[in-house]
Amino acid sequence: MDQLSAVCRAIDVSALSNAVSGFNQTWALIQTLHLAAMSVLVASITTFDLRLLGLAMKRVSVSRLADRLLPATWSAFAVMMATGGLMFVGQAPKYCVNWIFLTKVVLIVLAGLNMAIFHFTVYRSVSKWDETATTPLSAKLVGTFSVLLWASVVVAGRWIGFIA
């Protein structure tokens, strides 16, 4: 824990940290971009998950929807990682000890694992159920976990500023 504290203190006194946290306009811009990207990310992932659950877009093939949504999803995720990284750098000592922030990081990793499991297992057989309105139970389970995990990420992200 002492090493983590030392790293957080070193980040806190860096030039980048001072640049990020030194101006309210910079901080506001970074947060705005982070929230805008989050909106795109959550909307695209939820749209896909609702298709997996058979609750929306039943006439659109799963693979076609994935092809349409993945560029927006990955772009939004990249923006969120960049802006989230800048927010971390701007207040590293605060985030290093914030259990909600650490929970958010774990939830993002779990959401990534859920996605990897889907793409490396369930999605490999998509040609068998791509055009059907009803998806296999395994796809529904992945979609359910995804919705729950990303909703939890959003809630945790919102709570970070209120938990010291």
Residue pairs with C-beta under 8 A, 6 or more apart in sequence:
4 96
5 93
5 96
7 92
7 96
8 92
8 93
8 95
8 96
9 92
9 93
11 17
11 88
11 89
11 92
12 91
12 92
12 93
14 89
16 86
16 89
17 89
17 90
17 92
19 26
20 26
20 27
20 30
20 86
20 87
20 89
20 90
21 27
21 90
21 91
27 87
27 90
30 83
30 86
30 87
30 90
31 83
31 87
33 79
33 83
34 79
34 80
34 83
34 84
34 87
36 79
37 76
37 77
37 79
37 80
37 83
38 76
38 80
38 154
38 157
40 72
40 73
40 75
40 76
41 73
41 76
41 77
41 80
41 150
42 150
42 154
44 69
44 72
44 73
44 76
45 69
45 73
45 146
45 150
46 147
46 150
47 56
47 57
47 65
47 69
48 65
48 66
48 69
48 73
48 143
49 143
49 144
49 146
49 147
50 56
50 57
50 143
51 57
51 58
51 60
51 62
51 65
51 135
51 143
52 62
52 135
52 139
52 140
52 142
52 143
52 146
53 135
53 140
53 143
53 144
53 147
54 133
54 134
54 135
54 140
57 65
58 133
59 133
61 130
61 131
62 126
62 129
62 130
62 135
62 139
63 126
63 127
63 130
66 123
87 95
88 95
94 164
95 101
95 160
98 160
98 163
98 164
99 163
100 156
100 159
100 160
100 163
101 156
101 160
103 156
104 153
104 156
104 157
104 160
107 149
107 152
107 153
107 156
108 153
110 149
111 146
111 149
111 150
111 153
114 142
114 145
114 146
114 149
115 146
117 142
118 139
118 142
118 146
121 138
122 136
122 138
122 139
122 142
125 136
129 135
129 136
129 139
135 143
